[in-house]
Amino acid sequence: MASSILTVRPTVSLRAVKTQTTARRSALVVRATASGAAKTGKGKAAEFCYGLPGNTAPMGDFDPFGFTKGKDETVIRRYREAELTHGRVAMLASVGFVVGENFNPFFEETIKGPAIGHFQQLPPTFWAFVLALIGLAEYLRLNKGWVDPGEKKYFTLKPEYDMGSLGWDPLSLKPKNEEELNIMKTKELNHGRLAMFGIAGEIAQELVSGKELFNLEDDGLLNDANCPPGVICDILEGSG
């Protein structure tokens, strides 16, 4: 009987020690995880624009007017969504100015002159179509990324929404790797920023000069030597 008691006691003691050791290890893991999470959160908050991609040398943390100073992450994310949207529109517009002035097969080639005057020459039915497309695009974007105003959260993006990611990638250009994706995001932002300056300059130039940015025919770039007769050249000549 005594030998049985002696045999049980060491077993119980060993189990107790193992249990205590496991509990301590678990506590250490939990503390380490919490500490790491806290550090990550603080680090993200301490970074410029909460660590969002877009910083490019040599400008770095460029915010001379302090638009981002003292703003929480919700506001910064909304700013980024706006910057992306304006940049994409500017990229289309800056190219559209040049193309529209030299290649305009629509409306019986009656739209002519500087691009800033093309709007006034378009028929009202065309504007109704354009406004309907814009409304549809904005409706889809709002449903994709914005919190329903009925929840009493106005001008707020959904937490899971990746700014500018609307699910449209017909050429499958979006990288799978996060590091490569951030590089591509920075490139898009930089192109959009340049395009915003570009379209502003194009509009200013046409307002001051009253002339087209580039007219291939008037500039001597469109002639029989470099543009043989054909459909494309006929459209270019008729659009000038």
N, C-alpha and C positions, 0 to 999 in steps of 0.2 A: 504493500500500500504506500509506504514511504517512498519507494523507488518510483512509483507512478506519479506521485505529487512532484517529485524532483524532475521527472521527465517533462511534465506539463508546464511547470513554471518557466524553464528556459525558452520553451516554444512560444509561450505567451509574451515573454519579455522581448524576444526577437521580432515578433509580429508588431508589438507596440512601437519598437524602435523604427521598423520599416514604415509604419503608418505615419509616424511623426516626421521622418525624413521626407517621405513623399509629399506631405502637407507643406513642409517648409519649401521644398522645390517648387511646388505649385504656386505658393505665395510669392516666391522670388520671380517666377515667370510672369505672373499677373502684374507685379510691381514694375518689372522691366518693360512689359508691353505698354502699360499705362504711361510710364515715363517717356518711352519712345514716341507714343502718340501725342503726348503733350508737346514734346520737342518739335515734332513734325508740324503740329498746328501752329505753334509759335513761329517756327521758321517760315511757314507759308505766309503768315500774316505780316512778317517782317520784310518779306521780299517785295520788290516793286510790282505793283498791280497783282499782288497775291501769286506771283510766280507764273502768270500767263505768258505764253510765248509772244514774241514781238520786239524784244530788245535787240538792237543791232549796233555793232561797233561802227563808227566811233561815237555815236550819239548816246548809247547806253540808256540809263533811266531818264529819258527825255520828257520832261513835263514842265516847261518854263513858266507856265501860267498857273500851275498848281491845281489843275482840274481833278487830279486823283487824290490830293492831300486830304486826309481825314475821312475818306469815303470807305464804307464797308464793302465787303466782297460782292454783295448783291448789286450795288450801284456800279462797281467796276465791271462786272460781267455785262451789265446792260450797256455800258459805254463801249465795250468790246463788240457786242452785237451790232450796235449802231455803226461803229467804225468799219466793220466787215461789210455791212450792207451798203454803206455809202461808197466804200472802195470798189465793190463789185459793179455798182451802177456807173461809177466814174470810169472804170476800165472799158465797159461797153460804150459809154458815151464818147470817150476820147478817140476810140477807133471808129465809131459810127460817124463822127464829124467828117473825117477824111474820106471814108468809104461813100457816105451819102452824097458828098459833093462831086464825086467822080463816077459813081456806079449807082444809077437810080433808074431801074427799068420799070418802076411802078408808076401809076397814074399818068400813063401815056407820055412819060418823060417830061412832064410839065413843071416838076419841082426843080428849080434852078437857083443859082446864086449861093451866097454864104449860108452855112448850115443854121445859123441863128435865125434866119428868115424862113426856114423850111416849115416851121410849125404853123405859121400863118397861111401857108399855101395848101395845107392839108384839108380835105373835106371833113365836115363834122362827123360823118358816119365812121370815119377812121378813128377819130378821137374817142368815140363811144366804145369801139372795139378795144382800143388800148387801155382805157380806164377799166373796162371789165376784166381784162387780163391782169392788170395791176391789183385790182380788188381780190381776184381769185388767189394770186400769189401771196398777198399779204394775209389772207384768211388762212391759207395752209401753213404759213410761217407762224402765225399766232397760235394755231392749234398745236403745232409741233413743239414750240419752245416757251410759250408764255403761260403763266398761271392764270386760271379763269378769274376774271374780276369779281365774279360772284362769291369768291372766297375771301373777299375784302382785302386782297393783296394786289394792289395796283402797280403797274410797271415793274413786275417781278418775273424773272425767268425761272423756269422749272429747275430744281437743283440738279437733276440728272441730264439736263440739256447741254450739249456741247455746242457753244456759240458758233453759229454759221453752218452747222452740220444739219442739213435738211434732207439727207438721204438721196441726194441727186448726184450720182457719180457714174454716168453712162460709159466712161472709158476705163473705169476701175483704177483710177490714179491714186486713190487714197491709200497710203502705206498702212501696213498692219502693225508695224513696230512703232511704239509711242515716241521714241526719240526721233525717228524719221518723220513721223507725223507732225511733231512740233517744228521741225525744220521747214516742212512744207507750209505749215500755218504762217510761220514768219515770212516766208517768201511771198505768200498771197497778201499778207498785210502790207509788206513793203511795196509790192506792185500796186496795190490799191491806194496807198498813200501818194505814190508818185502820180498815179492817174488822177487823183483829186486835184493836185497842183496842175497837172497837164490840162485837164478840161477847163479849169479856171483860166489858164493862160490862153487856151484856144478861143474861148468866149471873149476875153479881153481884147485879143488881137483882132478878131473880126469886128468888134464894136468900134475899135479905133480906126482900123483900115477900111472897113466896109467891103472888104474883098474876101474871097475864099482862102482857106489855109493853103491848099494845094490844088491847082487846076492842071491836070496832066496835059491837056490840050494847049492851054494858054502858055504854060511853062515850056512848051516844046518837047515834052517827054512822050507825048502821044502823037505819033506820026506813022506814015505808011512803012517806014523802015523798021520800027520796032513793034508795030502792031498791025500785022497783015489783016486784010478784010475778013470778017467773020462775025459771029453773033456777039461775042464779048466786046470786040472793038467797036462794033456798031452801037452797042449800049453805052460804052464809055464816051463815044463821040456825041451821042445824043444827050448825055447827062451833063455835059460841060456847060 
